[in-house]
Amino acid sequence: MSLDDKVVRGEKIEYKPYTKGLGEFYFENCDIQSENVFQIDPITDRKETYASIKQRSIRLAIHLKKLGVNSTHYIIICSKNTMDNCIPHFSAQFLGATTAGLHPTQSIREWTHCMKTVSPKLVFIEENCVQNMEKCLENLETKPELIVFGKSDKYKTFDDLQTQFEDEGTFRPAEVKNPQDTAVIMFSSGTTGAPKGMRISHFSVINKTILMMGPGPFKKNVTGLTYSTLYWISSILQLALCFYTGAAKMISPMQCDPKEMLEMIEKYKISFIFINPVILRPILSLNNIEKYDTSSLQFITLVGTGLNGNEMVQLRKIFKHTIISQAYGASETLTSGTSFSFTDQHLLSKLESVGKVSPNCEIKIVNPESGTILGPNESGEIYIKSPFSFSGYCNIDSTDYLDKDGFFKTGDLGYYDEDKCFYIVGRLKETFKYRTYHIPPNYLEYILQEHPDVSEAGVFGIPHRTDGHLPAACLTLKENATTSVDDIEDFYTKNVSDWHKLRGGIKIVDSLPMTPTCKIQRNKLLELFLRR
C-alpha cells in the first residue's frame, strides 16, 4: 500500500464559491428569507422573522458606527442564548468588524486571557456577568466599553442602541475585499492549556455551509436546535446554515433538560439537532418517552465526545423516525473531518464510527512517534486537510500545528477500517502510559458507560513511581441507580485487557468537571479524585 493510498480522501464536490464577506452574506439572505421565521423563544413563544433581524441589526450597526467601530476592531459577545445575543454579531459583520464569543461560565482568568488575545473595542455582556467582567477588566491595560444585555445604571444597554434612524433604509454592509480576511475568532476549549484564538475567514464560514448544504438532505424553512452559544464554532455555522436555507433556530438554554427538549421537538416540529452527546445523554434515562411526538425529527448529528454502541442503540429506539449519526471534526477545520452520508450502508451497522471523510477533505493517520503514515486498523494521530481550515492562531506561530503538506495535526487519536469508516480513540495529550502500555481514556470511558447504571465516565492517570500512571476513573450514576463501585469494577474488568484495569481506583461523584464545550477537564478530575 503506497503512502498516497494511505491518505483517505472524501468525495470531490464542485460548487460555486461565495466571495463576499459574512456581513454581506447575512444582509443579502435577510432579504431572500425576509418573511421566514429566524428564531423562536420556546419560553415566551415569541417568533422573529429575518426582516426583523435585519432591521434590528442595522439599527445597532449604525449606533456602533457612531461609537467608532470599523473593520479594524474586535467585538466580543458573552451571553447565553437569547433573542438578542446574535444581533451584535450580525451588526459587527455589517461593519466588517471581527467578532468573538466568550462563555458566561468561563473563569475570570480565562476571560482575561481571551481579552488580551484580541483587545476588543466593545464587549456585549449579559447582566449577571457584569461584576465578573469588571474584575476581568482590572487586568487589562486597554479597557473596552461594556454594553449590557439587560438593565444597567452604569453602562449603555443593548436596548439603548435599538432606537430608530431615518436613514436606516439606505444602510448597506461594508464590502470585504478579501474573503480570506478574518471574520470571527473562536477560542479553543482549553483542555490542555490556555484557550487559543483561532482566526476563521469569511470564505471558510460561508463556503463550508454552502458545500455542506449541497448534497445534504436539508430542506428549506425547517426548524433546528443546538445548545451551543456563540463561543462554539457550531453556533456560527448554524447561523450561516439558517441564513442560507431560511431555517429557524430555537433559543436554547445552556443546560439541556430532556423533558423540555422533547416538548420543544413536539410543539415546534423540530427537524434537525446538532448536539454534543454529553448534553443528550440524560435522555437515555428518561421514562415515558413514547408519549412525545418526535416524528418531525429527521436527523440528529452528534458532534464531540461520542456515544458507545449500546447508547446509540438506545437512542435509535427512542427516536424511531430519526437518522442518528456521529460526526467528527476540529474547530480549526470548521468541524470538517468525517461524517456519514445519510444513505450510507454503514450508517446503521457501524455504531461507534464517526463516518467517512467529509467532501473535499483529506485525512491521514500518522504514527505520533515516527511520523509514518499508517494504514487501516492502525491507530495514530489524525491529520486533516480541509479547504475551510482556520487561518492560524492569534499571536501564536501556527506552523507547528501543520505538516509540510498543509494537514492540520488535530492531536486526536483514531483509526479507519477496511471500509474507510473512522473511529476516535482519544486525545494524544490525554493518553498516558501504564508501564509500557499506552492508555487511551476515551476507549475505557466507552466501556464504563456500557454499564446500565453509569451515566458519565472520566478516565485519567494517577502518577506512580514505578508504573508511570495507574488508570483511574470518576463516574456519575443514572438517577435511581443501585449499583456499587465493586459491581461496576467487576463489569469493567471482564471487558478489558489486563493493562486497562483501573488499578488507581473508581470513585463516584456528583458531576464531572467540563469545559464550556463539554470536554472533560482531566487535570481537575485528578484533583477531585485525590481530594475524596
Buried (B, 14 or more C-beta within 10 A) or exposed (E): EEEEEBBBBBEEEEEEEBBBBBBBBBBBBBEEBBEBBBBBBBEEEEBBBBBBBBBBBBBBBBBBBEBEBEBEBBBBBBBBBBBBBBBBBBBBBBBBBBBBBBBBBBEBEBBBBBBBBBBBBBBBBBBEBBEBBBEBBEBBEEBBEBBBBBEBEEBBBBEEBBEEBEEEEEBEBBEBEEBEBBBBBBBBBBBBEEBBBBBBBBBBBBBBBBBBBEBBEBEEEBBBBBBBBBBBBBBBBBBBBBBBBBBBBBBBEBEBEBEBBBEBBBBBBBBBBBBBBBBBBBBBBBEEBEEBEBEBBBBBBBBBBBBBBBBBEBBBEBBEEBBBBBBBBBBBBBBBBBBBBBEBEBBEEBBBBBBBBBBBBBBBBBEBEEEBBBBBEBBBBBBBBBBBBBBBBBEEEBEEBBBEEEBBBBBBBBBBEEBBBBBBBBBBEBBBEBEEBBBBBBBBBBBBBBBEBBBBBBBBBBEEEEBBBBBBBBBBBBEEBEBEBEEBBEBBEEEBEEBBBBBBBBBBBEEBBBBBBBBBBBEBBBEBBEEE
